């Protein structure tokens, strides 16, 4: 078996072969489809290719996979032999990748399947469009601010707000700019609607999305964004692995006899998924249930910001259990869940219900049903608060006392 290390750049890659006789320079490979296919035909069926994770890694992997036994993706942040090397060339980097993989010390990155990769692209495109819409709105607000115009009392981008914008005493070029901003905003809104429809259609076919939506504060966009980041849940052996992947675990520094120092969260991993979890944590803090009781307990000790991050970590652990055990959330609100699913169906382009027949979201329209569900969750919240009221922190038996600098025998 040979190991081929590829040091990838934007338009080319440098290859090094490692076999029983040593290292061999395989030259430069142009990163076009035809050139990569030609390079793949030079390889053997039992070869293993090592490549660092970068922008065009997925395209290279898809082309080379049929020609070799395995394509391994290395984590560039953890390949310290390359990042901290004093002598650094393309050939040396490719050779280090091959040697690390051959010795079994290469930090690997999971390669998503085609469905997960498509979902990640859709989520990334939606995030970009939302950011573009935010910039456009900020530019329009800056025009009003520069002309000392007070804010509009209502929704500025509604029909009433747009009619109000036409009456403002603006210069000719600024009036043209405002109309251009509104036209750009309408185009982005249409693109956002198309992406939301694509995500909703996939959510209706994915039982995992429905399972995540049983948690309060998780709607279809959050559920699909988290599933895109997580991918195959079985690759995380424990909930702590998922928490670390999302960058919600605290950083720890401990050496020798010094006590361990716990700092802020690492913020490693996919920042978009971490942000959605924090957003969901704030939503959970406003609704009754055990999650709000947890949020309030942490808030009384550490403040709101720390409580939001801690609740986001709790949500990551909860989602791992829901997806791994294939169970719904125990404190789900049935009427609210049906309303979420119906909203997802409408976003996916399903026809609206007509006639006197009650739809799946009819129960949520009843104030009595909503109040009954909230009262039930308030009981669960109070029960959780009473359960943890007398908790005393103590280290688990058989563990090293890293927090206080002691070591058990």
C-alpha positions as CSV (number, residue, x, y, z in Angstrom):
1,X,0.0,0.0,0.0
2,X,1.2,3.5,-0.9
3,X,0.3,6.7,0.9
4,X,0.0,9.9,-1.3
5,X,0.2,13.2,0.4
6,X,-1.4,16.2,-1.4
7,X,-0.5,19.8,-0.5
8,X,-3.4,21.7,-2.1
9,X,-3.4,25.3,-3.3
10,X,-6.0,27.2,-5.2
11,X,-5.0,26.1,-8.7
12,X,-2.6,23.2,-8.2
13,X,-1.5,20.5,-5.7
14,X,1.9,19.0,-5.0
15,X,1.9,15.2,-4.5
16,X,4.4,13.0,-2.6
17,X,4.3,9.2,-2.7
18,X,5.3,7.2,0.4
19,X,6.0,3.4,0.0
20,X,8.3,0.8,1.4
21,X,11.2,2.3,-0.5
22,X,10.7,5.9,0.9
23,X,9.4,9.2,-0.5
24,X,9.0,9.9,-4.2
25,X,8.1,13.2,-5.8
26,X,4.9,12.8,-7.9
27,X,5.1,16.4,-9.3
28,X,2.4,19.0,-9.6
29,X,-1.3,18.3,-10.3
30,X,-3.3,21.1,-11.9
31,X,-6.7,21.4,-10.1
32,X,-9.0,21.0,-13.0
33,X,-11.4,18.1,-13.4
34,X,-9.6,16.5,-16.3
35,X,-6.2,16.8,-14.6
36,X,-7.4,15.4,-11.3
37,X,-9.0,12.5,-13.2
38,X,-5.8,11.8,-15.1
39,X,-3.9,11.8,-11.8
40,X,-6.4,9.4,-10.3
41,X,-5.9,7.0,-13.1
42,X,-2.2,6.9,-12.2
43,X,-3.1,5.6,-8.7
44,X,-3.7,2.0,-7.5
45,X,-6.8,0.6,-6.0
46,X,-5.1,0.0,-2.6
47,X,-3.6,3.5,-2.3
48,X,-4.6,6.0,0.4
49,X,-4.6,9.7,-0.4
50,X,-4.2,12.3,2.3
51,X,-5.4,15.9,1.8
52,X,-5.8,18.9,4.1
53,X,-9.3,20.3,4.5
54,X,-9.7,23.5,2.4
55,X,-12.2,25.1,0.1
56,X,-11.9,22.8,-2.9
57,X,-11.3,19.6,-0.8
58,X,-14.7,18.1,-1.4
59,X,-14.4,18.3,-5.2
60,X,-11.0,16.6,-5.2
61,X,-12.2,13.9,-2.8
62,X,-15.3,13.1,-5.0
63,X,-13.0,12.7,-8.1
64,X,-10.3,10.5,-6.4
65,X,-12.5,8.2,-4.3
66,X,-13.3,5.8,-7.2
67,X,-9.6,5.3,-8.0
68,X,-8.2,4.6,-4.5
69,X,-8.9,2.6,-1.4
70,X,-9.5,5.6,0.8
71,X,-9.2,9.4,0.8
72,X,-8.3,10.9,4.2
73,X,-9.0,14.5,5.1
74,X,-6.6,16.1,7.6
75,X,-7.5,18.8,10.1
76,X,-5.2,21.7,9.2
77,X,-5.6,23.3,12.6
78,X,-4.2,20.2,14.3
79,X,-1.4,19.3,12.0
80,X,1.2,21.1,14.0
81,X,4.1,19.6,12.2
82,X,3.1,21.7,9.2
83,X,1.8,24.8,10.8
84,X,4.9,25.3,13.1
85,X,7.6,24.0,10.7
86,X,10.7,26.2,10.4
87,X,11.4,25.0,6.9
88,X,8.2,24.9,4.9
89,X,7.7,24.0,1.3
90,X,5.0,22.3,-0.7
91,X,6.9,19.0,-1.0
92,X,7.7,19.0,2.7
93,X,4.1,19.6,3.6
94,X,2.9,16.8,1.3
95,X,5.5,14.5,2.7
96,X,4.5,15.3,6.4
97,X,0.9,14.5,5.6
98,X,1.9,11.1,4.1
99,X,4.2,10.3,7.0
100,X,1.6,11.3,9.7
101,X,-1.0,9.1,8.1
102,X,1.3,6.1,7.7
103,X,2.3,6.3,11.3
104,X,-1.3,6.7,12.5
105,X,-0.9,10.2,14.0
106,X,-3.0,12.2,11.5
107,X,-6.0,14.2,12.9
108,X,-8.8,13.4,10.5
109,X,-11.9,15.3,9.4
110,X,-15.2,13.7,8.7
111,X,-16.3,13.9,5.1
112,X,-20.0,14.5,4.8
113,X,-22.2,12.5,2.5
114,X,-23.8,14.0,-0.5
115,X,-27.1,14.8,1.3
116,X,-25.4,16.5,4.2
117,X,-23.1,18.4,1.9
118,X,-26.1,19.7,-0.1
119,X,-27.9,20.7,3.1
120,X,-24.8,22.6,4.3
121,X,-24.7,24.5,1.0
122,X,-28.3,25.5,1.4
123,X,-27.9,26.6,5.0
124,X,-24.7,28.6,4.0
125,X,-26.6,30.3,1.1
126,X,-29.5,31.2,3.4
127,X,-27.1,32.7,5.9
128,X,-25.4,34.8,3.3
129,X,-28.7,36.1,2.0
130,X,-29.9,37.1,5.5
131,X,-26.6,38.9,6.0
132,X,-27.0,40.7,2.7
133,X,-30.6,41.8,3.6
134,X,-29.3,43.1,7.0
135,X,-26.6,45.2,5.2
136,X,-29.2,46.6,2.8
137,X,-31.5,47.6,5.7
138,X,-28.7,49.2,7.5
139,X,-27.7,51.3,4.5
140,X,-31.3,52.5,4.1
141,X,-31.4,53.4,7.8
142,X,-28.1,55.3,7.4
143,X,-29.7,57.5,4.7
144,X,-32.5,58.5,7.0
145,X,-30.0,59.1,9.9
146,X,-27.8,61.3,7.7
147,X,-30.8,63.5,6.8
148,X,-32.0,63.8,10.4
149,X,-35.2,61.9,9.7
150,X,-36.7,60.3,12.8
151,X,-37.4,56.6,12.7
152,X,-40.7,55.4,11.2
153,X,-43.3,54.3,13.9
154,X,-44.0,50.8,12.5
155,X,-42.5,48.3,10.1
156,X,-40.3,50.4,7.8
157,X,-40.2,47.8,5.0
158,X,-44.0,47.2,4.9
159,X,-46.3,48.8,2.3
160,X,-47.1,51.6,4.7
161,X,-43.4,52.2,5.5
162,X,-42.5,52.2,1.8
163,X,-45.2,54.7,1.0
164,X,-43.8,56.9,3.9
165,X,-40.3,56.7,2.3
166,X,-41.7,58.1,-0.9
167,X,-42.9,61.3,0.9
168,X,-39.5,62.1,2.5
169,X,-37.6,65.3,1.5
170,X,-34.5,63.5,0.1
171,X,-32.1,64.6,-2.6
172,X,-32.6,63.1,-6.0
173,X,-29.6,60.7,-5.8
174,X,-30.6,59.6,-2.4
175,X,-34.1,58.9,-3.4
176,X,-32.8,56.8,-6.3
177,X,-30.5,55.0,-3.8
178,X,-33.5,54.2,-1.5
179,X,-35.5,52.7,-4.4
180,X,-32.5,50.7,-5.4
181,X,-32.1,49.4,-1.9
182,X,-35.7,48.4,-1.7
183,X,-35.5,46.6,-5.1
184,X,-32.4,44.7,-3.9
185,X,-34.2,43.8,-0.7
186,X,-37.2,42.4,-2.6
187,X,-34.9,40.3,-4.8
188,X,-33.1,38.9,-1.7
189,X,-36.4,38.2,-0.1
190,X,-37.5,36.2,-3.1
191,X,-34.2,34.2,-2.9
192,X,-34.7,33.7,0.8
193,X,-38.2,32.3,0.2
194,X,-36.9,29.8,-2.4
195,X,-34.3,28.6,0.0
196,X,-36.7,28.3,2.9
197,X,-39.0,26.2,0.6
198,X,-36.1,23.9,-0.2
199,X,-35.2,23.5,3.5
200,X,-38.8,22.9,4.4
201,X,-39.2,20.2,1.8
202,X,-36.2,18.4,3.2
203,X,-37.4,18.8,6.7
204,X,-40.7,17.1,5.9
205,X,-38.8,14.1,4.6
206,X,-36.4,14.0,7.6
207,X,-37.6,12.4,10.9
208,X,-34.6,14.0,12.7
209,X,-35.9,17.5,11.9
210,X,-39.3,16.7,13.4
211,X,-37.6,15.2,16.5
212,X,-35.6,18.4,17.1
213,X,-38.6,20.6,16.6
214,X,-40.3,18.9,19.6
215,X,-38.0,21.2,21.7
216,X,-39.4,24.6,22.4
217,X,-37.7,27.4,20.4
218,X,-36.5,25.1,17.6
219,X,-38.2,25.8,14.3
220,X,-37.5,24.3,10.9
221,X,-34.6,26.7,10.1
222,X,-32.7,26.0,13.3
223,X,-33.4,22.2,13.0
224,X,-32.0,22.0,9.5
225,X,-29.1,24.2,10.3
226,X,-28.1,22.0,13.2
227,X,-28.6,18.8,11.2
228,X,-26.3,20.2,8.5
229,X,-23.6,20.9,11.0
230,X,-24.0,17.6,12.9
231,X,-24.4,15.2,10.0
232,X,-24.2,11.6,11.1
233,X,-24.8,11.7,14.9
234,X,-23.2,8.3,15.3
235,X,-19.7,9.8,14.7
236,X,-20.0,11.4,18.1
237,X,-19.5,8.7,20.8
238,X,-20.8,10.9,23.6
239,X,-22.6,14.2,24.1
240,X,-19.4,15.7,25.2
241,X,-17.9,15.0,21.8
242,X,-20.7,17.0,20.2
243,X,-20.4,19.8,22.6
244,X,-16.6,20.0,21.8
245,X,-17.4,19.9,18.1
246,X,-19.7,22.9,18.4
247,X,-17.1,24.8,20.5
248,X,-19.3,25.1,23.6
249,X,-16.9,23.4,26.0
250,X,-14.8,25.6,28.3
251,X,-11.1,25.9,27.7
252,X,-8.9,24.3,30.4
253,X,-5.3,24.9,31.3
254,X,-3.6,22.7,33.8
255,X,0.1,21.6,34.2
256,X,2.1,20.1,37.1
257,X,0.8,20.9,40.6
258,X,-1.0,24.0,39.6
259,X,-4.8,24.1,39.8
260,X,-6.7,23.8,36.6
261,X,-7.8,27.2,35.1
262,X,-11.2,27.1,33.3
263,X,-11.7,29.9,30.8
264,X,-14.2,30.9,28.1
265,X,-15.7,28.4,25.6
266,X,-13.3,27.3,22.9
267,X,-15.5,28.5,20.0
268,X,-14.0,25.8,17.8
269,X,-16.2,24.2,15.1
270,X,-19.1,25.5,13.2
271,X,-19.9,29.0,14.4
272,X,-23.3,29.2,12.7
273,X,-24.6,26.1,14.5
274,X,-23.2,27.5,17.8
275,X,-25.0,30.8,17.2
276,X,-28.3,29.1,16.5
277,X,-28.0,27.1,19.7
278,X,-27.4,30.3,21.7
279,X,-30.4,31.9,20.0
280,X,-32.5,28.8,20.9
281,X,-31.3,29.1,24.5
282,X,-32.7,32.7,24.7
283,X,-36.0,31.5,23.3
284,X,-36.0,28.6,25.8
285,X,-35.4,31.1,28.7
286,X,-38.7,32.9,27.8
287,X,-40.9,29.8,27.7
288,X,-41.9,27.7,30.7
289,X,-40.1,24.4,31.2
290,X,-37.1,22.7,32.7
291,X,-34.7,24.6,30.3
292,X,-35.9,27.9,31.7
293,X,-35.4,26.6,35.2
294,X,-31.8,25.7,34.3
295,X,-31.3,29.1,32.7
296,X,-32.6,31.0,35.8
297,X,-30.4,28.9,38.1
298,X,-27.3,29.7,36.2
299,X,-28.3,33.3,35.7
300,X,-28.6,33.8,39.5
301,X,-25.0,32.7,39.9
302,X,-23.2,33.9,36.7
303,X,-25.5,36.3,34.8
304,X,-27.5,36.2,31.7
305,X,-24.8,35.8,29.1
306,X,-23.2,32.8,30.8
307,X,-26.6,31.3,31.4
308,X,-27.4,31.6,27.7
309,X,-24.2,29.8,26.7
310,X,-24.7,27.1,29.4
311,X,-28.2,26.5,28.2
312,X,-26.9,26.2,24.6
313,X,-24.5,23.5,25.9
314,X,-27.4,21.8,27.6
315,X,-29.4,21.9,24.3
316,X,-26.5,20.3,22.5
317,X,-26.4,17.4,25.0
318,X,-30.2,17.1,24.7
319,X,-30.1,17.0,20.9
320,X,-27.4,14.2,21.1
321,X,-29.7,12.1,23.2
322,X,-32.8,12.8,21.0
323,X,-31.0,11.9,17.8
324,X,-29.0,8.9,19.2
325,X,-32.0,7.3,21.0
326,X,-34.5,8.4,18.3
327,X,-36.9,9.8,20.9
328,X,-38.9,13.0,21.1
329,X,-38.5,15.6,23.8
330,X,-40.3,14.5,26.9
331,X,-41.6,18.0,27.6
332,X,-42.8,18.8,24.0
333,X,-46.0,20.8,23.6
334,X,-48.2,18.8,21.2
335,X,-50.3,21.7,19.9
336,X,-47.2,23.9,19.3
337,X,-45.4,21.0,17.5
338,X,-48.4,20.6,15.1
339,X,-48.4,24.3,14.5
340,X,-44.7,24.2,13.6
341,X,-45.2,21.3,11.3
342,X,-48.1,23.0,9.5
343,X,-46.0,26.1,9.1
344,X,-43.3,24.0,7.6
345,X,-45.8,22.4,5.2
346,X,-46.9,25.9,4.0
347,X,-43.3,27.0,3.6
348,X,-42.7,23.9,1.5
349,X,-45.5,24.9,-0.9
350,X,-48.3,22.6,0.4
351,X,-51.8,23.9,-0.3
352,X,-53.6,25.8,2.4
353,X,-56.5,24.0,4.1
354,X,-60.0,25.1,3.0
355,X,-63.4,24.3,4.2
356,X,-64.7,23.5,7.7
357,X,-62.4,20.6,8.3
358,X,-60.0,21.3,11.2
359,X,-56.3,21.3,10.3
360,X,-53.4,20.0,12.3
361,X,-52.7,23.4,13.8
362,X,-56.3,24.1,14.9
363,X,-55.6,23.2,18.5
364,X,-52.9,25.7,18.9
365,X,-55.3,28.5,17.9
366,X,-57.3,27.8,21.1
367,X,-56.1,29.9,24.1
368,X,-57.4,27.3,26.4
369,X,-55.1,24.6,24.9
370,X,-52.1,27.0,24.9
371,X,-52.7,27.9,28.6
372,X,-53.1,24.2,29.5
373,X,-49.8,23.3,27.9
374,X,-48.0,26.2,29.5
375,X,-49.4,25.3,32.9
376,X,-48.2,21.7,32.4
377,X,-44.7,23.0,31.6
378,X,-44.7,25.3,34.5
379,X,-45.2,22.3,36.8
380,X,-42.3,20.6,35.2
381,X,-40.2,23.7,35.6
382,X,-41.1,23.9,39.3
383,X,-40.3,20.2,39.8
384,X,-36.9,20.7,38.2
385,X,-36.2,23.7,40.4
386,X,-37.1,21.8,43.5
387,X,-35.0,18.8,42.4
388,X,-31.8,20.8,42.0
389,X,-32.3,23.2,44.8
390,X,-30.2,21.2,47.3
391,X,-27.5,20.1,44.9
392,X,-24.0,20.4,46.3
393,X,-21.0,20.3,43.9
394,X,-18.6,17.5,44.6
395,X,-16.2,15.6,42.4
396,X,-17.2,12.2,41.1
397,X,-15.5,9.2,42.8
398,X,-12.4,7.8,41.2
399,X,-11.6,10.9,39.2
400,X,-8.5,13.1,39.6
401,X,-9.0,16.4,41.4
402,X,-7.8,18.6,38.5
403,X,-9.9,21.5,39.7
404,X,-8.1,21.8,43.1
405,X,-4.7,20.6,42.0
406,X,-4.8,17.2,43.8
407,X,-4.3,13.8,42.4
408,X,-5.9,10.5,43.6
409,X,-3.8,7.4,43.9
